Every structure is written in C-alpha cells, then in structure tokens.
Amino acid sequence: MRARNELLYDWADFVYRQEVWNVKLPEEATMADRTDIDAGLRYLDRLAVKYGRRRPDHLRLLRERGALSISEWQQRSESGSARARTGRRSPNRVELRRA
C-alpha cells in the first residue's frame, strides 16, 4: 500500500473494479446499494451474475474475516472504538506468532 490511509479492503475493491469492470460499472447503484460496504458488495455480486463476470468472492471473504474499509476504520477510531480500549490491533494486520 502506498499511503497510510488505505486499507487492504479498499485496494482489493479497486483492483476488482479495474480488472473485472474496467472501472466503469454497467449500471448505477441504487441508494439502498450505497447504504454500507456490505450492500455495495451485494450490488457488485448481482452485477457479476447478471453480466457473466467474475464474482467478488475474495471481497466477501475479506469482509467475513473482518477487513474494514478506510471509512469504517475512521468511524471506529473517531468514536473511541473498542480497539483502543482493549488494545486490539487493526483487523488488517497479520499477527505472527512464534512456535
């Protein structure tokens, strides 16, 4: 990642849109599709099925494993998230443990 304010999910979403859709989506998202990141992911999946393109399974997997977008990360950090209180690290950071 090039900048401190970009997270893994944001990069994965950008690369998916660039590789699969050449950045231009064939249909405009509805307001419901824009309510949150997961709604937007369901929108991308519907488009992929409808137009016979590769589905964003890797994005869904990232979300299932706790990956956040930069906007979600900022909201949590600004609202005094549990991460700061409990000492949890970023969900995008990989913890390596010694055997």
C-alpha positions as CSV (number, residue, x, y, z in Angstrom):
1,M,0.0,0.0,0.0
2,R,1.3,3.4,-0.8
3,A,-0.5,5.6,1.7
4,R,-1.2,5.2,5.4
5,N,-4.9,5.9,4.9
6,E,-5.5,3.0,2.5
7,L,-6.5,-0.4,3.8
8,L,-6.4,-3.9,2.2
9,Y,-10.1,-4.0,1.5
10,D,-10.0,-0.6,-0.4
11,W,-7.2,-1.9,-2.6
12,A,-8.9,-5.2,-3.2
13,D,-12.2,-3.4,-4.2
14,F,-10.3,-1.1,-6.5
15,V,-8.4,-3.9,-8.2
16,Y,-11.6,-5.9,-8.7
17,R,-13.4,-3.0,-10.3
18,Q,-10.4,-2.3,-12.5
19,E,-9.8,-5.8,-13.6
20,V,-13.4,-7.1,-14.0
21,W,-15.3,-3.9,-14.9
22,N,-12.5,-1.6,-16.3
23,V,-13.6,0.8,-13.5
24,K,-16.9,1.5,-15.3
25,L,-19.9,-0.4,-13.9
26,P,-22.7,-1.1,-16.4
27,E,-25.5,0.0,-14.0
28,E,-25.9,2.8,-11.5
29,A,-26.1,1.7,-7.9
30,T,-29.4,2.5,-6.1
31,M,-29.5,4.4,-2.8
32,A,-30.0,1.0,-1.0
33,D,-26.8,-0.3,-2.6
34,R,-24.9,2.6,-1.2
35,T,-26.0,2.3,2.4
36,D,-22.9,0.5,3.5
37,I,-19.9,-1.6,2.3
38,D,-21.8,-4.9,2.5
39,A,-24.7,-3.6,0.5
40,G,-22.2,-2.4,-2.2
41,L,-20.6,-5.8,-2.2
42,R,-24.0,-7.4,-2.8
43,Y,-24.6,-5.0,-5.6
44,L,-21.3,-6.0,-7.3
45,D,-22.2,-9.6,-6.9
46,R,-25.6,-9.1,-8.5
47,L,-23.9,-7.3,-11.4
48,A,-21.3,-10.1,-11.9
49,V,-24.1,-12.7,-12.1
50,K,-26.2,-10.7,-14.4
51,Y,-23.4,-9.8,-16.8
52,G,-21.5,-13.1,-16.6
53,R,-18.4,-11.6,-14.9
54,R,-16.2,-12.9,-12.2
55,R,-17.9,-12.6,-8.8
56,P,-16.2,-10.7,-6.0
57,D,-15.8,-13.8,-3.7
58,H,-12.4,-12.6,-2.4
59,L,-14.0,-9.3,-1.2
60,R,-16.7,-11.3,0.6
61,L,-14.0,-13.4,2.2
62,L,-12.1,-10.3,3.4
63,R,-15.3,-9.0,4.9
64,E,-16.1,-12.3,6.6
65,R,-12.6,-12.2,8.1
66,G,-13.1,-8.7,9.5
67,A,-11.5,-6.4,6.9
68,L,-12.7,-2.8,7.0
69,S,-12.8,0.0,4.5
70,I,-11.0,3.2,5.4
71,S,-14.3,4.9,6.1
72,E,-15.3,2.2,8.6
73,W,-11.8,2.3,10.2
74,Q,-12.0,6.1,10.6
75,Q,-15.5,5.9,12.1
76,R,-14.4,3.3,14.7
77,S,-11.3,5.2,15.6
78,E,-13.1,8.5,15.9
79,S,-15.9,7.0,18.1
80,G,-13.4,5.7,20.7
81,S,-13.5,2.1,19.4
82,A,-13.1,-0.9,21.5
83,R,-9.7,-1.5,19.8
84,A,-8.3,1.5,21.6
85,R,-9.8,0.4,25.0
86,T,-8.9,-3.3,24.7
87,G,-5.6,-2.9,22.9
88,R,-6.7,-4.8,19.8
89,R,-4.8,-4.2,16.7
90,S,-6.0,-3.4,13.2
91,P,-8.1,-6.1,11.6
92,N,-6.0,-5.8,8.5
93,R,-2.7,-6.5,10.4
94,V,-1.4,-10.1,10.4
95,E,-0.2,-11.3,13.7
96,L,2.8,-13.7,13.5
97,R,3.3,-15.9,16.5
98,R,6.4,-17.8,17.3
99,A,6.1,-21.5,17.5
